[in-house]
């Protein structure tokens, strides 16, 4: 089994969480979801916050580290 290096793992994790941020952030702006499904709106907000808290430090680390591909 081929091992994936740490930089690739971090990029995959950051990319996945950033994708979650983009999707949930867009859905958070829906007036229909906010008014008709407030529980869903709160759940999306929680997922958004957790994804940001996960992706931001990883992206910062990747940006300032000297990891070589």
N, C-alpha and C positions, 0 to 999 in steps of 0.2 A: 504494500500500500504506500502510495506516494505521500510524503508529508508536505503540508502547505506551510510556507514560512510565515513568520509573525506579521510581517508587513501586509501580506495578502489577507491574512485573517482579520487584521484591524481594518483594512479597507473594505472587506465584505461586511463586517459588523457595522462600520460607520455608514456605508452605503444603504444597508437595509434599514437602519434606524432613521436616516435622512429621508428615505422614501416614505416611511411611516409619518414623519413630520410633515412632509408635503401633502400627503393624502388626508391626514386628520386635520391639519390646519385649514385645508380647503373646505372640508366638511363642516368645520366649526363655524364658518362664515354663513352657512345656510340658515336663513330665517325660518324656513319650514322645520328643520330639525330642532332648532332652538325653541320654537314655540310649541310644536306638536309632540316632540319627543325629548323632554328635558333630561331624562335619565340617560338617554343615548348621548346627548350633548355633553353631559358631565363625564361620561365614560370616555368619550373621544378626547376631552380635555385632559383627562388623566393619562391616557395613552400618549398624547402629544407631549405632555410635560416629561414623562419618563423617557420618551425617545430623544427629546432635546438634551436631557440630563445625561443620557448615554452617549449620544453622538458628539456633543460639543467637546468634551475632554479628549475623546479619541481623535477628532479632527485637529484639535490644537496640538496634540502630541505628534501626529503624523506631519503636521506643518513645520514644527520646529525641530524634529529629531533628524538625526543624520543616518537613518536607516537606509541602506542601499537595496535596490531591488534584486 
